[in-house]
């Protein structure tokens, strides 16, 4: 029996966990705004190459206006706002806990689909939402220090980091909802991702151009180590991770794929202990597993 779909889903989690570590390392030297900006342009160039190889042009110029609007706004909300908040959260509370908070994205998505699209959640979906929120809350409310060398859970920065992580999850949920509207009718997901990344990069680029910070951001990339970290994070996260996630969904049930793709917080537990010297308690591990089980309940009803 082929396990191609399961393998690609697991590799997606590995890619997203790896990219979060790379962005954290680069962000601690340069700050999250530069990392968020530069990684979008790196992903844009890579996606231009991929789109040209698959479709003969670097961008889907024949896209309908309404679809472009949905996907463009989705990219700005998801990549600029959502990921911008997430990367800053990496720096304040670490990638493990920040990625744990991203498990709230499907919870917010279900809520938005209910309010805006009339998709009433089932009893099992509601149970999954409650289990996910409960597991995350149990980890977040733990009294023990989170990091040896950064932010303790009694620090105001910890509360800010949690708020930013939740904001990142909201941004991802809104971006996902808009993406769904833009993908209606069977539109290519690869073309859709190119539109999203392009619009996000242009908006963020224009913003920093008006602030006269483009030269500063580019100059910071002269540090080869930081450039490698940002580039590897962008290529594994926004490019390879997205492609693998699409392959997974195409070959196995979306519930299985989505659950396996949500394993990043689990994968980041040993990574955070070894690289970022976090003190990780049994409660943190159990709470993470409980939250993941809640996500599984939520997705398996799909």
C-alpha positions as CSV (number, residue, x, y, z in Angstrom):
1,X,0.0,0.0,0.0
2,X,1.4,3.4,-1.0
3,X,2.2,5.8,1.8
4,X,3.2,8.7,-0.4
5,X,0.5,11.0,0.9
6,X,1.4,10.3,4.5
7,X,5.1,10.9,3.8
8,X,4.5,14.2,2.1
9,X,2.2,15.4,4.9
10,X,4.9,14.5,7.5
11,X,7.6,16.3,5.4
12,X,5.3,19.3,5.3
13,X,5.4,19.5,9.1
14,X,9.2,19.1,9.0
15,X,9.5,21.9,6.5
16,X,7.3,24.3,8.6
17,X,9.2,23.4,11.8
18,X,12.5,24.0,10.1
19,X,11.4,27.3,8.6
20,X,10.2,28.5,12.0
21,X,13.7,27.7,13.5
22,X,15.5,29.5,10.7
23,X,13.3,32.6,10.9
24,X,13.8,32.7,14.7
25,X,17.6,32.5,14.4
26,X,17.6,35.2,11.7
27,X,15.1,37.4,13.5
28,X,17.1,37.5,16.7
29,X,19.9,39.2,14.7
30,X,17.9,41.4,12.3
31,X,14.4,41.7,13.8
32,X,11.2,40.2,12.5
33,X,10.3,43.1,10.0
34,X,13.4,42.5,7.8
35,X,13.0,38.7,8.0
36,X,9.3,38.8,7.0
37,X,10.1,41.2,4.1
38,X,13.1,39.5,2.6
39,X,11.7,36.0,2.9
40,X,8.7,37.0,0.7
41,X,11.0,38.2,-2.1
42,X,13.1,35.1,-2.0
43,X,9.9,33.0,-2.1
44,X,8.6,35.1,-5.0
45,X,11.7,34.5,-7.1
46,X,11.6,30.7,-6.4
47,X,7.8,30.6,-7.2
48,X,8.4,32.5,-10.5
49,X,10.8,29.7,-11.5
50,X,8.4,27.0,-10.5
51,X,5.4,28.7,-12.2
52,X,7.4,29.2,-15.4
53,X,8.4,25.5,-15.5
54,X,4.9,24.3,-14.9
55,X,2.8,26.9,-16.9
56,X,5.2,28.7,-19.2
57,X,5.0,32.1,-17.5
58,X,6.2,33.5,-14.1
59,X,2.8,34.7,-13.1
60,X,-0.9,33.7,-14.0
61,X,-1.5,36.9,-16.0
62,X,-4.9,35.6,-17.2
63,X,-6.4,35.4,-13.7
64,X,-9.9,36.8,-13.3
65,X,-10.2,40.1,-11.5
66,X,-12.5,38.8,-8.7
67,X,-10.2,35.8,-8.1
68,X,-7.1,38.0,-8.1
69,X,-8.8,40.3,-5.5
70,X,-9.6,37.4,-3.1
71,X,-6.1,35.8,-3.4
72,X,-4.3,39.1,-3.3
73,X,-6.0,40.2,-0.1
74,X,-5.5,36.7,1.3
75,X,-1.7,37.0,0.7
76,X,-1.5,40.4,2.4
77,X,-3.6,39.3,5.4
78,X,-1.9,35.8,5.7
79,X,1.7,36.5,4.7
80,X,2.2,40.2,5.7
81,X,0.0,40.5,8.8
82,X,-0.4,36.9,10.0
83,X,3.2,35.8,9.4
84,X,4.5,39.1,10.5
85,X,2.9,38.7,13.9
86,X,4.0,35.0,14.0
87,X,7.6,35.7,13.3
88,X,7.7,38.4,16.1
89,X,6.1,35.8,18.3
90,X,8.9,33.4,17.5
91,X,11.3,36.0,19.0
92,X,9.4,36.6,22.2
93,X,8.2,33.1,23.2
94,X,10.2,30.8,20.9
95,X,9.1,28.8,17.8
96,X,7.7,25.8,19.8
97,X,5.1,27.8,21.7
98,X,4.3,30.1,18.7
99,X,3.7,27.2,16.4
100,X,1.5,25.6,19.1
101,X,-0.7,28.7,19.0
102,X,-0.9,28.3,15.3
103,X,-3.1,25.3,15.9
104,X,-5.8,27.8,16.7
105,X,-5.9,28.8,13.0
106,X,-8.3,26.0,12.1
107,X,-10.4,26.9,15.1
108,X,-10.7,30.5,13.9
109,X,-11.3,29.2,10.4
110,X,-14.3,27.1,11.6
111,X,-15.7,30.1,13.5
112,X,-15.3,32.4,10.5
113,X,-16.9,29.9,8.1
114,X,-19.8,29.6,10.5
115,X,-20.3,33.4,10.8
116,X,-19.6,34.4,7.2
117,X,-20.5,31.3,5.2
118,X,-23.2,29.7,7.3
119,X,-21.2,26.5,7.8
120,X,-22.6,25.3,11.1
121,X,-20.0,23.1,13.0
122,X,-21.0,19.6,14.0
123,X,-20.9,18.3,17.6
124,X,-17.6,16.6,16.8
125,X,-16.1,19.7,15.4
126,X,-17.2,21.7,18.5
127,X,-15.6,19.0,20.6
128,X,-12.4,19.3,18.6
129,X,-12.4,23.1,19.0
130,X,-12.8,22.8,22.8
131,X,-10.1,20.1,23.1
132,X,-7.6,22.2,21.0
133,X,-8.3,25.4,23.0
134,X,-8.1,23.5,26.3
135,X,-4.7,21.9,25.4
136,X,-3.2,25.2,24.3
137,X,-4.5,27.0,27.3
138,X,-3.1,24.4,29.6
139,X,0.4,24.9,28.2
140,X,0.2,28.7,28.1
141,X,-1.1,28.9,31.7
142,X,1.8,26.8,33.1
143,X,3.6,28.8,35.8
144,X,7.1,27.5,35.1
145,X,9.6,29.6,33.1
146,X,9.4,29.1,29.4
147,X,12.9,29.9,28.3
148,X,16.3,30.0,30.1
149,X,17.7,32.9,28.1
150,X,14.7,34.8,26.9
151,X,11.2,35.5,28.1
152,X,9.8,34.0,31.3
153,X,6.1,33.4,31.7
154,X,5.9,36.2,34.3
155,X,7.4,38.8,31.9
156,X,5.1,41.3,30.1
157,X,6.9,40.2,26.9
158,X,5.5,36.7,27.3
159,X,1.9,38.1,27.3
160,X,2.7,40.1,24.2
161,X,4.2,37.1,22.5
162,X,1.1,35.0,23.2
163,X,-1.1,37.8,21.9
164,X,1.0,38.1,18.7
165,X,0.9,34.3,18.2
166,X,-2.9,34.3,18.5
167,X,-3.0,37.3,16.1
168,X,-0.9,35.3,13.7
169,X,-3.4,32.4,13.9
170,X,-6.3,34.8,13.2
171,X,-4.4,36.2,10.2
172,X,-3.9,32.7,8.8
173,X,-7.5,31.9,9.3
174,X,-8.7,35.0,7.5
175,X,-6.2,34.3,4.7
176,X,-7.4,30.8,4.4
177,X,-11.0,31.8,4.1
178,X,-10.2,34.3,1.4
179,X,-8.1,31.7,-0.4
180,X,-11.0,29.3,-0.4
181,X,-13.1,32.0,-2.2
182,X,-10.3,32.6,-4.7
183,X,-9.8,28.9,-5.4
184,X,-13.5,28.2,-6.2
185,X,-14.0,26.5,-9.5
186,X,-10.8,24.4,-9.3
187,X,-8.2,27.1,-9.8
188,X,-4.6,26.0,-9.6
189,X,-3.3,26.1,-6.0
190,X,0.3,26.8,-7.3
191,X,-0.9,29.8,-9.3
192,X,-2.9,30.9,-6.3
193,X,0.1,30.8,-4.0
194,X,2.1,32.8,-6.6
195,X,-0.6,35.5,-6.6
196,X,-0.6,35.5,-2.8
197,X,3.1,35.8,-2.4
198,X,3.5,38.3,-5.2
199,X,0.8,40.7,-3.7
200,X,2.3,40.3,-0.2
201,X,5.8,41.0,-1.4
202,X,4.7,44.1,-3.4
203,X,2.6,45.6,-0.5
204,X,5.4,45.1,2.0
205,X,8.0,46.3,-0.5
206,X,6.0,49.5,-1.2
207,X,5.5,50.1,2.5
208,X,9.3,49.9,3.2
209,X,10.0,51.9,0.1
210,X,7.9,54.8,1.4
211,X,9.7,54.5,4.7
212,X,13.0,54.5,2.8
213,X,14.1,51.3,4.5
214,X,14.6,49.1,1.4
215,X,18.3,49.8,1.2
216,X,18.8,49.0,4.9
217,X,17.0,45.7,4.5
218,X,19.0,44.6,1.5
219,X,22.2,45.7,3.1
220,X,21.5,43.5,6.1
221,X,21.6,40.5,3.8
222,X,25.3,40.9,3.3
223,X,25.7,38.6,6.4
224,X,25.9,35.3,4.5
225,X,24.8,33.3,7.6
226,X,21.6,35.3,8.0
227,X,20.9,35.2,4.2
228,X,21.2,31.4,4.3
229,X,18.8,31.2,7.2
230,X,16.2,33.5,5.7
231,X,16.5,31.8,2.2
232,X,16.3,28.3,3.7
233,X,13.3,29.2,5.8
234,X,11.5,30.8,2.8
235,X,12.3,27.9,0.4
236,X,11.2,25.2,2.9
237,X,8.2,27.1,4.3
238,X,6.5,29.2,1.6
239,X,7.7,27.1,-1.4
240,X,8.5,23.4,-0.6
241,X,6.1,23.2,2.4
242,X,3.2,24.5,0.4
243,X,3.9,22.1,-2.5
244,X,4.2,19.1,-0.2
245,X,1.0,20.1,1.6
246,X,-0.8,20.2,-1.8
247,X,0.6,16.8,-2.7
248,X,-0.6,15.4,0.6
249,X,-4.1,16.7,0.3
250,X,-4.3,15.3,-3.3
251,X,-3.3,11.7,-2.2
252,X,-4.9,11.1,1.2
253,X,-8.0,12.2,3.2
254,X,-7.8,15.8,4.2
255,X,-8.3,14.9,7.8
256,X,-5.3,12.6,7.9
257,X,-3.2,15.1,5.9
258,X,-4.1,18.1,8.0
259,X,-3.4,16.3,11.2
260,X,0.0,15.1,10.1
261,X,0.8,18.6,8.8
262,X,0.0,20.0,12.2
263,X,2.8,18.1,13.9
264,X,5.3,21.0,13.9
265,X,4.8,21.8,17.6
266,X,5.6,18.2,18.5
267,X,8.7,18.2,16.2
268,X,9.9,21.5,17.8
269,X,9.9,20.1,21.4
270,X,13.4,18.4,21.1
271,X,14.6,21.1,18.7
272,X,13.7,23.9,21.2
273,X,15.4,22.0,24.0
274,X,18.6,21.4,22.1
275,X,18.9,24.7,20.1
276,X,17.1,27.3,22.2
277,X,17.7,25.7,25.6
278,X,14.1,25.8,26.6
279,X,12.9,24.1,29.8
280,X,10.2,21.8,28.5
281,X,7.9,20.2,31.1
282,X,5.8,17.1,30.9
283,X,2.8,19.4,31.0
284,X,3.9,21.2,27.9
285,X,4.3,17.9,26.0
286,X,1.0,16.5,27.2
287,X,-0.8,19.8,26.4
288,X,0.7,19.9,22.9
289,X,-0.5,16.4,22.2
290,X,-4.0,17.1,23.5
291,X,-4.2,20.2,21.3
292,X,-3.1,18.1,18.3
293,X,-5.8,15.5,19.1
294,X,-8.3,18.4,19.1
295,X,-7.1,19.5,15.6
296,X,-7.5,15.8,14.5
297,X,-11.1,15.8,15.7
298,X,-11.8,19.0,13.9
299,X,-10.3,17.9,10.6
300,X,-11.5,14.3,10.6
301,X,-15.1,15.7,10.3
302,X,-14.2,17.3,7.0
